[in-house]
Amino acid sequence: MKIKTITILLFTTILLSLNSFGQETSSVNITSFLDEQHYNRAINIMAMLLVGFGFLMVFVRKYGRSALTATFLLTSISLPLYFLIKSTGIVGEESEEITKMILAEFGAASLLIAAGAVLGRIKMPQYLLLGLLFIPFYMLNEWIVLDNGLGIIPKGGVLDTGGSIIIHAFGAIFGLGVALTMTTKQEFEKTIEADATSDRYSMLGSMMLWIFWPSFCAALVTPEEMPHTVVNVILALCGSTLATYLFSVSLRKKISIADIANAALAGGVAIGSTCVIASHTMAVIIGILAGGLSTFGFAIIQSRQQKWMKLIDTCGVTNLHGLPGLFGGLAALPLIQGINIKSQLFGIVITIVIAFLAGLITGKILPIFGRKKEAYEDAEEFLEAE
């Protein structure tokens, strides 16, 4: 009965969204929709969402099919829901369809980050419910921080072109809020298993994200800003990849594939706020610092965080998205001349508060629809057991 309720909510949302699409089509300038640059970047981001995030989360040995299916479902629920809410005009002004699609993809990316914190510990219908609850909170924060929602922060006051704060930090902190209220004693005792095959697939996802990350950060910049932005993102990723290797070997004495697959991407997370303005040298430095911070998080902070906060962060979103995202937002303060320091700090604080409180609320709602009997197992919901 509970699954049927979620399914009805899902299809109602999609049908309403499709109706919204139809209403907009007649007034859209087809030239803007076919804008080649925006289209290409939108498709690149879609590859990141489905292939990049999907395979990055396949590292859990017996949860590969579920991780990929959840990625598919989360992406499919978040995009039309974003369009639906945006069409109401409640949270910001309307924009061109392809631009709105890119913004919706940003929301989907943040949702996938949040889901990573509880990956393997909720049922498939609950991923859909997670998406239905997450996107409205995400859009509320986006509106307040970036679009002068409620008149708190002037539009343009927060520098966050590539989403270090709005996308990455928000998703990670939201996920931690959910995990904090949902983690059980049994889950603490359950080992998250990986093997050589699942690790290789995870590396494939990581490399896919690495390749397309410049498109993610440059998706909505002007043509004049694009070359500098793309180069900055690549340099930051190079810096974080090298730093990850060095820190992983230093802290663990051997290379950890989990570090390489995750922390190597931290440069892309951290450079997001300043990717348009930072110099190439600064981009490399930000990447190196973010990679070191993320690796330190995976190697040292994560185990202590679990004991202190009494939660399990399955994918380590704190270390890949949370810490580097906040670092990237704060790094803009000393690096960018003339930045509105008050607005930047307000944006970060508001994001943390909304994300964490929304995560706690969501974490209270999801268990109402039951709990997964065997964490990190495909067999409970799929026809063929491994």
Secondary structure, 3 states (H helix, E strand, C coil): CHHHHHHHHHHHHHHHHHHHHHHHHCCCCHHHHCCHHHHHHHHHHHHHHHHHHHHHHHHCCCCHHHHHHHHHHHHHHHHHHHHHHHHCCCCCCCCCHHHHHHHHHHHHHHHHHHHHCCCCCCCHHHHHHHHHHHHHHHHHHHHHHHCCHHHCCCCCCCCCCCCHHHHHHHHHHHHHHHHHHHCCHHHHHCCCCCCHHHHHHHHHHHHHHHHHHHHHHCCCCCCCCHHHHHHHHHHHHHHHHHHHHHHHHHHHCCCCHHHHHHHCCHHHHHHHHCCCCCCHHHHHHHHHHHHHHHHHHHHHHHHHHHHHHCCCCCCCHHHHHHHHHHHHHHHHHHHCCCCCHHHHHHHHHHHHHHHHHHHHHHHHHHHHHCCCCCCCCCCCCCCCCC
